[in-house]
Amino acid sequence: MKVDEELANKMSFFFAYPTPMMKVMIDSTTQIDKEKRLVLVNGLSMVANVCHNNINTNGATLGNENVMLLLCAMTGCIILVDHLREEGAFDKKSPLNIKNQITHLKTGPNPQPTDFLLNSLRFTTLHLNSEHTMPVITKLLA
């Protein structure tokens, strides 16, 4: 059965991964052995926490573009940590400052919209609806 180009384009919206670059990063990092994953999780968590702290302390002087870059990096690190840790990124023992990071994404002082970052967390993470997730996080991303 042959499918014309217009129908194929419409179908791709339903089957394509929403963030192809993130998909490649997730696939490549999840293939790392478990011993090296811990080091990677700690490094990514540190990057996310540093991004969050930098926005909190220097957000007014950084400019909108730099703040948005830090927010995107922070969100990407959260997603990768969620895929690399067995418990995910949203539990109490997570090395991330996850509650404050999500709160900052929702109500931060930046004038630019961050809905796409929140949607990335909602739809690209694995453990958002798991039993280990703190109820506060589920309510923040609801």
C-alpha positions in Angstrom: 0.0 0.0 0.0 1.4 3.3 -1.0 0.9 6.4 1.1 1.0 9.9 -0.5 3.4 12.5 0.9 0.8 14.6 2.6 -0.7 11.7 4.5 2.8 10.6 5.5 3.5 14.0 6.9 0.3 14.1 8.9 1.1 10.6 10.3 4.6 11.6 11.4 3.1 14.0 13.9 1.7 11.0 15.8 4.7 8.7 15.6 7.7 11.0 15.7 9.5 11.6 19.0 8.8 15.1 20.3 12.4 16.0 21.0 14.7 14.1 18.6 17.9 15.5 20.1 16.9 14.5 23.6 16.0 11.0 22.3 19.5 10.6 21.0 21.0 11.7 24.3 18.8 9.4 26.3 19.5 6.4 24.1 23.3 7.0 24.2 23.5 7.6 28.0 21.3 4.7 29.0 23.7 2.3 27.3 26.5 3.2 29.7 27.2 0.5 32.3 25.8 0.9 35.8 29.1 1.8 37.5 29.7 4.8 35.2 26.0 5.9 35.4 26.5 7.0 39.0 29.3 9.3 38.0 27.2 10.7 35.1 24.1 11.1 37.3 26.2 13.0 39.9 27.7 15.2 37.1 24.3 16.0 35.5 22.8 16.7 38.9 25.6 19.1 39.7 25.1 20.9 36.4 21.3 21.2 37.0 21.8 22.5 40.5 24.5 25.0 39.4 22.2 26.3 36.7 19.4 26.7 39.2 21.7 28.5 41.8 23.1 30.7 39.1 19.7 31.8 38.0 18.7 32.5 41.6 21.7 34.5 42.5 22.6 36.3 39.2 19.3 36.1 37.2 18.8 39.8 37.1 22.3 40.5 35.6 22.4 37.5 33.2 19.9 38.7 30.6 16.9 36.8 29.3 18.8 34.7 26.7 21.3 33.4 29.2 18.6 32.7 31.8 16.7 30.7 29.1 19.8 28.8 28.2 20.4 27.9 31.9 16.7 26.8 32.2 17.0 24.6 29.1 20.2 23.0 30.3 18.7 22.4 33.8 15.6 20.8 32.2 17.7 18.6 30.0 19.8 17.4 32.9 16.7 16.6 34.9 15.3 14.5 32.0 18.6 12.6 31.6 18.9 12.0 35.4 15.4 10.6 35.4 16.3 8.1 32.7 19.6 7.1 34.3 18.5 6.6 37.9 16.4 3.6 38.7 14.3 5.7 41.1 14.1 8.6 38.7 14.7 12.3 39.4 11.6 13.0 41.4 12.1 11.0 44.6 13.3 12.3 48.0 16.8 10.9 47.7 17.4 12.5 44.3 20.6 14.5 44.0 18.6 17.2 42.3 17.0 20.2 44.0 14.0 19.1 42.0 11.1 20.8 43.9 12.8 24.2 43.7 13.8 23.7 40.1 10.3 22.9 39.0 8.9 25.7 41.1 11.3 28.1 39.4 10.3 26.8 36.0 6.6 27.5 36.9 6.9 30.8 38.7 10.3 32.1 37.9 11.1 35.8 37.5 11.9 35.3 33.8 9.5 37.1 31.4 9.9 34.3 28.8 7.4 31.4 28.7 8.7 28.1 30.0 5.7 26.0 29.2 7.7 24.0 26.7 10.2 23.1 29.4 7.5 22.0 31.7 5.9 19.9 28.9 9.3 18.3 28.3 9.4 17.2 31.9 5.8 16.0 31.8 6.1 14.0 28.6 9.7 12.9 28.3 10.5 11.7 31.8 9.9 8.0 32.8 9.3 8.3 36.6 6.9 11.2 37.0 4.0 8.9 37.8 5.9 6.3 39.7 5.4 5.4 43.4 8.7 7.0 44.3 7.7 10.5 43.1 7.0 13.0 45.8 3.3 14.1 45.7 4.4 17.7 45.7 6.2 17.2 42.4 3.1 15.5 40.8 1.0 18.5 41.9 3.5 21.0 40.5 3.5 19.3 37.1 -0.2 18.6 37.0 
